[in-house]
Amino acid sequence: MQKEVIMRTVLHDYVVIKVDEYEKEVGGLYRAEQWKSLPPTGTVEAIGPEVTTVKVGDHVHFLRFAAVDGQTDKERVCKEKYILEVING
């Protein structure tokens, strides 16, 4: 079975990050202390044409609350300036 490839167009200096896996409470809810420990790390899935510091596939550390509307617990869309560091060399 082939994996379906979805082409994405990201604009300006936005970055799409697939958030690293973490455990949730039963029912998908978080307790306050769990929210503090959610990993602010993930893998860059797509980048806009103005992004210069990261590339697709980089494992990055980003600001926890740096996301635009439409974020999910598995994916974040944020501006490039909210990425703090590239973890892989």
PDB file as gemmi writes it, atoms N, CA and C in Angstrom:
CRYST1    1.000    1.000    1.000  90.00  90.00  90.00 P 1                      
ATOM      1  N   MET A   1       0.840  -1.180   0.000  1.00  0.00           N  
ATOM      2  CA  MET A   1       0.000   0.000   0.000  1.00  0.00           C  
ATOM      3  C   MET A   1       0.883   1.241   0.000  1.00  0.00           C  
ATOM      4  N   GLN A   2       0.682   2.128  -0.949  1.00  0.00           N  
ATOM      5  CA  GLN A   2       1.481   3.330  -1.057  1.00  0.00           C  
ATOM      6  C   GLN A   2       0.928   4.424  -0.155  1.00  0.00           C  
ATOM      7  N   LYS A   3       1.837   5.181   0.428  1.00  0.00           N  
ATOM      8  CA  LYS A   3       1.440   6.322   1.243  1.00  0.00           C  
ATOM      9  C   LYS A   3       1.110   7.471   0.311  1.00  0.00           C  
ATOM     10  N   GLU A   4      -0.045   8.108   0.550  1.00  0.00           N  
ATOM     11  CA  GLU A   4      -0.458   9.231  -0.284  1.00  0.00           C  
ATOM     12  C   GLU A   4       0.376  10.458   0.059  1.00  0.00           C  
ATOM     13  N   VAL A   5       0.938  11.097  -0.956  1.00  0.00           N  
ATOM     14  CA  VAL A   5       1.741  12.294  -0.762  1.00  0.00           C  
ATOM     15  C   VAL A   5       0.861  13.514  -1.011  1.00  0.00           C  
ATOM     16  N   ILE A   6       0.812  14.386  -0.019  1.00  0.00           N  
ATOM     17  CA  ILE A   6       0.007  15.596  -0.137  1.00  0.00           C  
ATOM     18  C   ILE A   6       0.941  16.778  -0.343  1.00  0.00           C  
ATOM     19  N   MET A   7       0.765  17.479  -1.435  1.00  0.00           N  
ATOM     20  CA  MET A   7       1.573  18.657  -1.713  1.00  0.00           C  
ATOM     21  C   MET A   7       0.958  19.844  -0.981  1.00  0.00           C  
ATOM     22  N   ARG A   8       1.794  20.604  -0.299  1.00  0.00           N  
ATOM     23  CA  ARG A   8       1.317  21.761   0.439  1.00  0.00           C  
ATOM     24  C   ARG A   8       2.055  22.993  -0.031  1.00  0.00           C  
ATOM     25  N   THR A   9       1.332  24.083  -0.110  1.00  0.00           N  
ATOM     26  CA  THR A   9       1.939  25.366  -0.432  1.00  0.00           C  
ATOM     27  C   THR A   9       1.847  26.230   0.813  1.00  0.00           C  
ATOM     28  N   VAL A  10       2.989  26.587   1.348  1.00  0.00           N  
ATOM     29  CA  VAL A  10       3.049  27.435   2.532  1.00  0.00           C  
ATOM     30  C   VAL A  10       3.538  28.803   2.086  1.00  0.00           C  
ATOM     31  N   LEU A  11       2.900  29.842   2.569  1.00  0.00           N  
ATOM     32  CA  LEU A  11       3.211  31.190   2.125  1.00  0.00           C  
ATOM     33  C   LEU A  11       4.123  31.933   3.089  1.00  0.00           C  
ATOM     34  N   HIS A  12       4.792  32.924   2.576  1.00  0.00           N  
ATOM     35  CA  HIS A  12       5.608  33.884   3.327  1.00  0.00           C  
ATOM     36  C   HIS A  12       6.658  33.190   4.198  1.00  0.00           C  
ATOM     37  N   ASP A  13       6.700  33.559   5.474  1.00  0.00           N  
ATOM     38  CA  ASP A  13       7.717  33.001   6.373  1.00  0.00           C  
ATOM     39  C   ASP A  13       7.108  32.032   7.385  1.00  0.00           C  
ATOM     40  N   TYR A  14       6.083  31.298   6.949  1.00  0.00           N  
ATOM     41  CA  TYR A  14       5.438  30.327   7.832  1.00  0.00           C  
ATOM     42  C   TYR A  14       6.075  28.948   7.694  1.00  0.00           C  
ATOM     43  N   VAL A  15       5.997  28.201   8.789  1.00  0.00           N  
ATOM     44  CA  VAL A  15       6.565  26.860   8.854  1.00  0.00           C  
ATOM     45  C   VAL A  15       5.503  25.922   9.413  1.00  0.00           C  
ATOM     46  N   VAL A  16       5.357  24.732   8.821  1.00  0.00           N  
ATOM     47  CA  VAL A  16       4.460  23.701   9.340  1.00  0.00           C  
ATOM     48  C   VAL A  16       5.322  22.682  10.063  1.00  0.00           C  
ATOM     49  N   ILE A  17       4.995  22.423  11.342  1.00  0.00           N  
ATOM     50  CA  ILE A  17       5.785  21.518  12.173  1.00  0.00           C  
ATOM     51  C   ILE A  17       4.909  20.369  12.650  1.00  0.00           C  
ATOM     52  N   LYS A  18       5.368  19.137  12.437  1.00  0.00           N  
ATOM     53  CA  LYS A  18       4.701  17.962  12.991  1.00  0.00           C  
ATOM     54  C   LYS A  18       5.237  17.790  14.409  1.00  0.00           C  
ATOM     55  N   VAL A  19       4.365  17.962  15.397  1.00  0.00           N  
ATOM     56  CA  VAL A  19       4.760  17.932  16.801  1.00  0.00           C  
ATOM     57  C   VAL A  19       5.129  16.510  17.212  1.00  0.00           C  
ATOM     58  N   ASP A  20       6.188  16.382  18.031  1.00  0.00           N  
ATOM     59  CA  ASP A  20       6.593  15.083  18.548  1.00  0.00           C  
ATOM     60  C   ASP A  20       5.468  14.455  19.363  1.00  0.00           C  
ATOM     61  N   GLU A  21       5.441  13.127  19.410  1.00  0.00           N  
ATOM     62  CA  GLU A  21       4.405  12.381  20.128  1.00  0.00           C  
ATOM     63  C   GLU A  21       4.498  12.597  21.632  1.00  0.00           C  
ATOM     64  N   TYR A  22       3.365  12.550  22.300  1.00  0.00           N  
ATOM     65  CA  TYR A  22       3.295  12.642  23.755  1.00  0.00           C  
ATOM     66  C   TYR A  22       2.015  11.954  24.214  1.00  0.00           C  
ATOM     67  N   GLU A  23       1.930  11.666  25.496  1.00  0.00           N  
ATOM     68  CA  GLU A  23       0.761  10.973  26.036  1.00  0.00           C  
ATOM     69  C   GLU A  23      -0.321  11.964  26.436  1.00  0.00           C  
ATOM     70  N   LYS A  24      -1.571  11.578  26.168  1.00  0.00           N  
ATOM     71  CA  LYS A  24      -2.725  12.384  26.559  1.00  0.00           C  
ATOM     72  C   LYS A  24      -3.517  11.614  27.608  1.00  0.00           C  
ATOM     73  N   GLU A  25      -4.376  12.317  28.288  1.00  0.00           N  
ATOM     74  CA  GLU A  25      -5.309  11.688  29.221  1.00  0.00           C  
ATOM     75  C   GLU A  25      -6.342  10.907  28.419  1.00  0.00           C  
ATOM     76  N   VAL A  26      -7.042   9.995  29.076  1.00  0.00           N  
ATOM     77  CA  VAL A  26      -8.131   9.278  28.433  1.00  0.00           C  
ATOM     78  C   VAL A  26      -9.166  10.300  27.970  1.00  0.00           C  
ATOM     79  N   GLY A  27      -9.641  10.158  26.754  1.00  0.00           N  
ATOM     80  CA  GLY A  27     -10.597  11.109  26.205  1.00  0.00           C  
ATOM     81  C   GLY A  27      -9.948  12.289  25.505  1.00  0.00           C  
ATOM     82  N   GLY A  28      -8.614  12.355  25.497  1.00  0.00           N  
ATOM     83  CA  GLY A  28      -7.914  13.404  24.776  1.00  0.00           C  
ATOM     84  C   GLY A  28      -7.777  14.715  25.522  1.00  0.00           C  
ATOM     85  N   LEU A  29      -8.078  14.734  26.816  1.00  0.00           N  
ATOM     86  CA  LEU A  29      -7.970  15.962  27.595  1.00  0.00           C  
ATOM     87  C   LEU A  29      -6.628  16.038  28.303  1.00  0.00           C  
ATOM     88  N   TYR A  30      -6.211  17.228  28.647  1.00  0.00           N  
ATOM     89  CA  TYR A  30      -4.959  17.440  29.355  1.00  0.00           C  
ATOM     90  C   TYR A  30      -5.245  18.021  30.740  1.00  0.00           C  
ATOM     91  N   ARG A  31      -4.466  17.646  31.690  1.00  0.00           N  
ATOM     92  CA  ARG A  31      -4.515  18.310  32.987  1.00  0.00           C  
ATOM     93  C   ARG A  31      -3.527  19.466  32.931  1.00  0.00           C  
ATOM     94  N   ALA A  32      -3.682  20.440  33.819  1.00  0.00           N  
ATOM     95  CA  ALA A  32      -2.829  21.630  33.795  1.00  0.00           C  
ATOM     96  C   ALA A  32      -1.357  21.274  33.857  1.00  0.00           C  
ATOM     97  N   GLU A  33      -0.963  20.336  34.710  1.00  0.00           N  
ATOM     98  CA  GLU A  33       0.451  19.976  34.820  1.00  0.00           C  
ATOM     99  C   GLU A  33       0.957  19.245  33.579  1.00  0.00           C  
ATOM    100  N   GLN A  34       0.071  18.542  32.867  1.00  0.00           N  
ATOM    101  CA  GLN A  34       0.483  17.881  31.625  1.00  0.00           C  
ATOM    102  C   GLN A  34       0.745  18.906  30.537  1.00  0.00           C  
ATOM    103  N   TRP A  35      -0.084  19.947  30.465  1.00  0.00           N  
ATOM    104  CA  TRP A  35       0.082  20.962  29.430  1.00  0.00           C  
ATOM    105  C   TRP A  35       1.462  21.598  29.510  1.00  0.00           C  
ATOM    106  N   LYS A  36       1.962  21.788  30.723  1.00  0.00           N  
ATOM    107  CA  LYS A  36       3.284  22.377  30.908  1.00  0.00           C  
ATOM    108  C   LYS A  36       4.384  21.485  30.342  1.00  0.00           C  
ATOM    109  N   SER A  37       4.130  20.174  30.281  1.00  0.00           N  
ATOM    110  CA  SER A  37       5.178  19.253  29.853  1.00  0.00           C  
ATOM    111  C   SER A  37       5.041  18.809  28.395  1.00  0.00           C  
ATOM    112  N   LEU A  38       4.077  19.364  27.645  1.00  0.00           N  
ATOM    113  CA  LEU A  38       3.956  18.989  26.240  1.00  0.00           C  
ATOM    114  C   LEU A  38       5.236  19.368  25.502  1.00  0.00           C  
ATOM    115  N   PRO A  39       5.721  18.521  24.635  1.00  0.00           N  
ATOM    116  CA  PRO A  39       6.996  18.805  23.971  1.00  0.00           C  
ATOM    117  C   PRO A  39       6.896  19.933  22.958  1.00  0.00           C  
ATOM    118  N   PRO A  40       7.692  20.968  23.125  1.00  0.00           N  
ATOM    119  CA  PRO A  40       7.720  22.034  22.123  1.00  0.00           C  
ATOM    120  C   PRO A  40       8.744  21.725  21.036  1.00  0.00           C  
ATOM    121  N   THR A  41       8.750  20.483  20.585  1.00  0.00           N  
ATOM    122  CA  THR A  41       9.681  20.052  19.545  1.00  0.00           C  
ATOM    123  C   THR A  41       8.914  19.316  18.458  1.00  0.00           C  
ATOM    124  N   GLY A  42       9.501  19.278  17.278  1.00  0.00           N  
ATOM    125  CA  GLY A  42       8.865  18.568  16.184  1.00  0.00           C  
ATOM    126  C   GLY A  42       9.720  18.622  14.933  1.00  0.00           C  
ATOM    127  N   THR A  43       9.177  18.060  13.867  1.00  0.00           N  
ATOM    128  CA  THR A  43       9.878  17.979  12.593  1.00  0.00           C  
ATOM    129  C   THR A  43       9.219  18.903  11.587  1.00  0.00           C  
ATOM    130  N   VAL A  44      10.024  19.683  10.883  1.00  0.00           N  
ATOM    131  CA  VAL A  44       9.509  20.613   9.879  1.00  0.00           C  
ATOM    132  C   VAL A  44       8.953  19.809   8.708  1.00  0.00           C  
ATOM    133  N   GLU A  45       7.674  20.052   8.403  1.00  0.00           N  
ATOM    134  CA  GLU A  45       6.986  19.344   7.320  1.00  0.00           C  
ATOM    135  C   GLU A  45       6.943  20.162   6.024  1.00  0.00           C  
ATOM    136  N   ALA A  46       6.815  21.486   6.157  1.00  0.00           N  
ATOM    137  CA  ALA A  46       6.729  22.361   4.982  1.00  0.00           C  
ATOM    138  C   ALA A  46       7.182  23.756   5.385  1.00  0.00           C  
ATOM    139  N   ILE A  47       7.707  24.508   4.416  1.00  0.00           N  
ATOM    140  CA  ILE A  47       8.172  25.873   4.684  1.00  0.00           C  
ATOM    141  C   ILE A  47       7.721  26.811   3.566  1.00  0.00           C  
ATOM    142  N   GLY A  48       7.600  28.074   3.930  1.00  0.00           N  
ATOM    143  CA  GLY A  48       7.261  29.099   2.949  1.00  0.00           C  
ATOM    144  C   GLY A  48       8.503  29.558   2.193  1.00  0.00           C  
ATOM    145  N   PRO A  49       8.335  30.298   1.112  1.00  0.00           N  
ATOM    146  CA  PRO A  49       9.458  30.716   0.274  1.00  0.00           C  
ATOM    147  C   PRO A  49      10.415  31.707   0.939  1.00  0.00           C  
ATOM    148  N   GLU A  50       9.978  32.390   1.990  1.00  0.00           N  
ATOM    149  CA  GLU A  50      10.829  33.369   2.659  1.00  0.00           C  
ATOM    150  C   GLU A  50      11.599  32.782   3.845  1.00  0.00           C  
ATOM    151  N   VAL A  51      11.422  31.497   4.118  1.00  0.00           N  
ATOM    152  CA  VAL A  51      12.112  30.850   5.241  1.00  0.00           C  
ATOM    153  C   VAL A  51      13.555  30.574   4.850  1.00  0.00           C  
ATOM    154  N   THR A  52      14.493  31.001   5.700  1.00  0.00           N  
ATOM    155  CA  THR A  52      15.914  30.846   5.370  1.00  0.00           C  
ATOM    156  C   THR A  52      16.711  30.039   6.400  1.00  0.00           C  
ATOM    157  N   THR A  53      16.176  29.849   7.602  1.00  0.00           N  
ATOM    158  CA  THR A  53      16.987  29.231   8.664  1.00  0.00           C  
ATOM    159  C   THR A  53      16.739  27.753   8.876  1.00  0.00           C  
ATOM    160  N   VAL A  54      15.626  27.222   8.405  1.00  0.00           N  
ATOM    161  CA  VAL A  54      15.342  25.799   8.561  1.00  0.00           C  
ATOM    162  C   VAL A  54      14.945  25.213   7.216  1.00  0.00           C  
ATOM    163  N   LYS A  55      14.987  23.884   7.142  1.00  0.00           N  
ATOM    164  CA  LYS A  55      14.565  23.203   5.919  1.00  0.00           C  
ATOM    165  C   LYS A  55      13.656  22.035   6.301  1.00  0.00           C  
ATOM    166  N   VAL A  56      12.936  21.518   5.343  1.00  0.00           N  
ATOM    167  CA  VAL A  56      12.050  20.386   5.574  1.00  0.00           C  
ATOM    168  C   VAL A  56      12.881  19.214   6.095  1.00  0.00           C  
ATOM    169  N   GLY A  57      12.391  18.588   7.160  1.00  0.00           N  
ATOM    170  CA  GLY A  57      13.089  17.454   7.756  1.00  0.00           C  
ATOM    171  C   GLY A  57      13.881  17.814   9.005  1.00  0.00           C  
ATOM    172  N   ASP A  58      14.131  19.109   9.234  1.00  0.00           N  
ATOM    173  CA  ASP A  58      14.850  19.526  10.444  1.00  0.00           C  
ATOM    174  C   ASP A  58      14.007  19.241  11.684  1.00  0.00           C  
ATOM    175  N   HIS A  59      14.653  18.794  12.754  1.00  0.00           N  
ATOM    176  CA  HIS A  59      14.003  18.612  14.047  1.00  0.00           C  
ATOM    177  C   HIS A  59      14.264  19.889  14.830  1.00  0.00           C  
ATOM    178  N   VAL A  60      13.192  20.569  15.252  1.00  0.00           N  
ATOM    179  CA  VAL A  60      13.332  21.902  15.824  1.00  0.00           C  
ATOM    180  C   VAL A  60      12.673  22.026  17.193  1.00  0.00           C  
ATOM    181  N   HIS A  61      13.099  23.040  17.928  1.00  0.00           N  
ATOM    182  CA  HIS A  61      12.513  23.438  19.200  1.00  0.00           C  
ATOM    183  C   HIS A  61      11.850  24.788  18.951  1.00  0.00           C  
ATOM    184  N   PHE A  62      10.558  24.919  19.293  1.00  0.00           N  
ATOM    185  CA  PHE A  62       9.823  26.146  19.012  1.00  0.00           C  
ATOM    186  C   PHE A  62       9.129  26.643  20.272  1.00  0.00           C  
ATOM    187  N   LEU A  63       8.710  27.895  20.257  1.00  0.00           N  
ATOM    188  CA  LEU A  63       7.975  28.451  21.387  1.00  0.00           C  
ATOM    189  C   LEU A  63       6.638  27.724  21.527  1.00  0.00           C  
ATOM    190  N   ARG A  64       6.303  27.344  22.735  1.00  0.00           N  
ATOM    191  CA  ARG A  64       5.108  26.531  23.009  1.00  0.00           C  
ATOM    192  C   ARG A  64       3.817  27.166  22.498  1.00  0.00           C  
ATOM    193  N   PHE A  65       3.652  28.465  22.636  1.00  0.00           N  
ATOM    194  CA  PHE A  65       2.401  29.110  22.258  1.00  0.00           C  
ATOM    195  C   PHE A  65       2.507  29.854  20.933  1.00  0.00           C  
ATOM    196  N   ALA A  66       3.475  29.507  20.119  1.00  0.00           N  
ATOM    197  CA  ALA A  66       3.714  30.211  18.855  1.00  0.00           C  
ATOM    198  C   ALA A  66       3.040  29.502  17.701  1.00  0.00           C  
ATOM    199  N   ALA A  67       1.748  29.590  17.629  1.00  0.00           N  
ATOM    200  CA  ALA A  67       1.029  28.966  16.523  1.00  0.00           C  
ATOM    201  C   ALA A  67      -0.096  29.881  16.072  1.00  0.00           C  
ATOM    202  N   VAL A  68      -0.472  29.733  14.830  1.00  0.00           N  
ATOM    203  CA  VAL A  68      -1.586  30.517  14.301  1.00  0.00           C  
ATOM    204  C   VAL A  68      -2.854  29.681  14.393  1.00  0.00           C  
ATOM    205  N   ASP A  69      -3.989  30.260  14.022  1.00  0.00           N  
ATOM    206  CA  ASP A  69      -5.258  29.549  14.062  1.00  0.00           C  
ATOM    207  C   ASP A  69      -5.175  28.237  13.297  1.00  0.00           C  
ATOM    208  N   GLY A  70      -5.953  27.259  13.755  1.00  0.00           N  
ATOM    209  CA  GLY A  70      -6.019  25.993  13.051  1.00  0.00           C  
ATOM    210  C   GLY A  70      -5.004  24.967  13.506  1.00  0.00           C  
ATOM    211  N   GLN A  71      -4.277  25.253  14.580  1.00  0.00           N  
ATOM    212  CA  GLN A  71      -3.305  24.273  15.056  1.00  0.00           C  
ATOM    213  C   GLN A  71      -4.024  23.071  15.643  1.00  0.00           C  
ATOM    214  N   THR A  72      -3.372  21.942  15.606  1.00  0.00           N  
ATOM    215  CA  THR A  72      -3.890  20.733  16.245  1.00  0.00           C  
ATOM    216  C   THR A  72      -2.830  20.244  17.212  1.00  0.00           C  
ATOM    217  N   ASP A  73      -3.142  19.171  17.926  1.00  0.00           N  
ATOM    218  CA  ASP A  73      -2.153  18.626  18.847  1.00  0.00           C  
ATOM    219  C   ASP A  73      -1.061  17.864  18.110  1.00  0.00           C  
ATOM    220  N   LYS A  74      -1.219  17.668  16.799  1.00  0.00           N  
ATOM    221  CA  LYS A  74      -0.212  16.948  16.023  1.00  0.00           C  
ATOM    222  C   LYS A  74       0.557  17.835  15.063  1.00  0.00           C  
ATOM    223  N   GLU A  75       0.058  19.036  14.830  1.00  0.00           N  
ATOM    224  CA  GLU A  75       0.691  19.910  13.847  1.00  0.00           C  
ATOM    225  C   GLU A  75       0.571  21.368  14.274  1.00  0.00           C  
ATOM    226  N   ARG A  76       1.634  22.114  14.054  1.00  0.00           N  
ATOM    227  CA  ARG A  76       1.634  23.548  14.338  1.00  0.00           C  
ATOM    228  C   ARG A  76       2.016  24.305  13.086  1.00  0.00           C  
ATOM    229  N   VAL A  77       1.402  25.449  12.897  1.00  0.00           N  
ATOM    230  CA  VAL A  77       1.788  26.369  11.838  1.00  0.00           C  
ATOM    231  C   VAL A  77       2.208  27.652  12.548  1.00  0.00           C  
ATOM    232  N   CYS A  78       3.459  28.037  12.376  1.00  0.00           N  
ATOM    233  CA  CYS A  78       3.942  29.240  13.056  1.00  0.00           C  
ATOM    234  C   CYS A  78       4.908  29.989  12.153  1.00  0.00           C  
ATOM    235  N   LYS A  79       5.245  31.194  12.562  1.00  0.00           N  
ATOM    236  CA  LYS A  79       6.231  31.984  11.820  1.00  0.00           C  
ATOM    237  C   LYS A  79       7.631  31.457  12.126  1.00  0.00           C  
ATOM    238  N   GLU A  80       8.501  31.624  11.182  1.00  0.00           N  
ATOM    239  CA  GLU A  80       9.889  31.158  11.317  1.00  0.00           C  
ATOM    240  C   GLU A  80      10.562  31.735  12.563  1.00  0.00           C  
ATOM    241  N   LYS A  81      10.259  32.971  12.912  1.00  0.00           N  
ATOM    242  CA  LYS A  81      10.932  33.626  14.039  1.00  0.00           C  
ATOM    243  C   LYS A  81      10.647  32.957  15.384  1.00  0.00           C  
ATOM    244  N   TYR A  82       9.620  32.101  15.472  1.00  0.00           N  
ATOM    245  CA  TYR A  82       9.292  31.426  16.719  1.00  0.00           C  
ATOM    246  C   TYR A  82      10.018  30.088  16.886  1.00  0.00           C  
ATOM    247  N   ILE A  83      10.837  29.732  15.931  1.00  0.00           N  
ATOM    248  CA  ILE A  83      11.666  28.533  16.074  1.00  0.00           C  
ATOM    249  C   ILE A  83      12.941  28.952  16.799  1.00  0.00           C  
ATOM    250  N   LEU A  84      13.215  28.295  17.914  1.00  0.00           N  
ATOM    251  CA  LEU A  84      14.339  28.687  18.761  1.00  0.00           C  
ATOM    252  C   LEU A  84      15.654  28.051  18.346  1.00  0.00           C  
ATOM    253  N   GLU A  85      15.597  26.785  17.907  1.00  0.00           N  
ATOM    254  CA  GLU A  85      16.830  26.105  17.526  1.00  0.00           C  
ATOM    255  C   GLU A  85      16.544  24.900  16.657  1.00  0.00           C  
ATOM    256  N   VAL A  86      17.525  24.522  15.864  1.00  0.00           N  
ATOM    257  CA  VAL A  86      17.496  23.279  15.105  1.00  0.00           C  
ATOM    258  C   VAL A  86      18.226  22.255  15.949  1.00  0.00           C  
ATOM    259  N   ILE A  87      17.541  21.160  16.289  1.00  0.00           N  
ATOM    260  CA  ILE A  87      18.112  20.185  17.207  1.00  0.00           C  
ATOM    261  C   ILE A  87      19.090  19.237  16.503  1.00  0.00           C  
ATOM    262  N   ASN A  88      18.731  18.795  15.299  1.00  0.00           N  
ATOM    263  CA  ASN A  88      19.660  17.918  14.573  1.00  0.00           C  
ATOM    264  C   ASN A  88      20.729  18.742  13.903  1.00  0.00           C  
ATOM    265  N   GLY A  89      21.924  18.187  13.745  1.00  0.00           N  
ATOM    266  CA  GLY A  89      23.019  18.968  13.194  1.00  0.00           C  
ATOM    267  C   GLY A  89      23.097  18.989  11.767  1.00  0.00           C  
TER     268      GLY A  89                                                      
END                                                                             
